[in-house]
Amino acid sequence: MQKRTIQRGRPTGTTTYEAGPAIAFGMAVRAARTELGIAQETLAHLAGIERSHMGKIERGEHMPNLAIILRIARALNKSASELIAVTEQNLQAAAITSKG
């Protein structure tokens, strides 16, 4: 019996990216940022991430991990649960408009 090798990472062809939640989270971040009246670059600096990555998050091109979500929330003077609640509202609104 041959020993199987263990490969790191996800199996070929799988993905954890889902556009809907990523876009809804990005909308929540952008709304909170504009409510504070700060630039995207400023928010990225406060959160300790690259500005280009922040742009991709706001556009829904990247889904941040929990650590990044917590840093973004702290930079926005919000809790992560507040951002997630707005994300859920955005998802519900998108579901309603896509049915209608």
C-alpha positions as CSV (number, residue, x, y, z in Angstrom):
1,M,0.0,0.0,0.0
2,Q,1.4,3.4,-1.1
3,K,1.4,6.3,1.3
4,R,-0.6,9.2,0.0
5,T,1.0,12.6,-0.2
6,I,-0.8,15.5,1.5
7,Q,-1.2,18.6,-0.7
8,R,-1.6,22.0,0.9
9,G,-4.4,24.3,0.0
10,R,-7.8,23.7,-1.4
11,P,-8.5,20.9,-3.9
12,T,-8.2,21.9,-7.6
13,G,-11.4,23.5,-8.8
14,T,-12.8,24.6,-5.5
15,T,-13.3,28.1,-4.3
16,T,-14.5,29.8,-1.1
17,Y,-15.3,33.1,-2.9
18,E,-19.0,34.0,-3.2
19,A,-19.7,37.2,-5.1
20,G,-23.0,38.1,-3.3
21,P,-21.6,38.3,0.3
22,A,-18.4,39.9,-0.9
23,I,-20.3,42.6,-2.7
24,A,-22.7,43.1,0.2
25,F,-19.8,43.4,2.7
26,G,-18.0,45.9,0.4
27,M,-21.1,48.0,0.2
28,A,-21.3,48.0,4.0
29,V,-17.7,49.1,4.4
30,R,-18.0,51.8,1.7
31,A,-21.2,53.2,3.4
32,A,-19.6,53.3,6.8
33,R,-16.5,55.0,5.3
34,T,-18.4,57.7,3.5
35,E,-20.5,58.3,6.5
36,L,-17.3,59.1,8.4
37,G,-16.1,61.2,5.5
38,I,-12.8,59.6,5.2
39,A,-10.9,58.5,2.0
40,Q,-10.4,54.9,1.1
41,E,-6.6,55.4,1.5
42,T,-7.1,56.7,5.1
43,L,-9.3,53.8,6.0
44,A,-6.7,51.3,4.6
45,H,-4.0,53.0,6.6
46,L,-6.1,52.9,9.8
47,A,-6.8,49.2,9.2
48,G,-3.2,48.4,8.4
49,I,-3.9,47.0,4.9
50,E,-2.9,48.1,1.4
51,R,-5.1,50.7,-0.3
52,S,-5.5,48.5,-3.4
53,H,-6.7,45.6,-1.2
54,M,-9.3,47.9,0.5
55,G,-10.5,48.9,-3.0
56,K,-11.0,45.3,-3.9
57,I,-12.9,44.7,-0.7
58,E,-15.2,47.6,-1.3
59,R,-15.8,46.5,-4.9
60,G,-16.6,43.0,-3.7
61,E,-13.6,41.5,-5.6
62,H,-12.1,40.1,-2.4
63,M,-13.7,38.6,0.7
64,P,-11.5,39.4,3.7
65,N,-10.8,36.9,6.5
66,L,-12.0,37.5,10.0
67,A,-8.8,39.2,11.2
68,I,-9.2,41.8,8.4
69,I,-12.9,42.3,9.1
70,L,-12.1,43.0,12.7
71,R,-9.3,45.5,11.7
72,I,-11.7,47.3,9.2
73,A,-14.4,47.5,11.9
74,R,-12.0,48.9,14.4
75,A,-10.8,51.5,11.9
76,L,-14.5,52.5,11.3
77,N,-15.2,52.8,15.0
78,K,-17.8,50.0,14.6
79,S,-18.1,46.4,15.8
80,A,-17.7,43.6,13.3
81,S,-21.3,42.6,14.2
82,E,-22.5,46.0,13.0
83,L,-20.7,45.5,9.6
84,I,-22.1,42.0,9.3
85,A,-25.6,43.1,10.1
86,V,-25.5,45.7,7.4
87,T,-24.0,43.1,5.1
88,E,-27.0,40.8,5.8
89,Q,-29.4,43.7,5.1
90,N,-27.6,44.3,1.8
91,L,-27.9,40.6,0.9
92,Q,-31.7,40.7,1.7
93,A,-32.2,43.8,-0.4
94,A,-30.3,42.2,-3.3
95,A,-32.5,39.1,-3.0
96,I,-35.7,41.1,-3.0
97,T,-34.7,43.2,-6.1
98,S,-33.5,40.1,-8.0
99,K,-37.0,38.5,-7.4
100,G,-38.9,41.6,-8.3
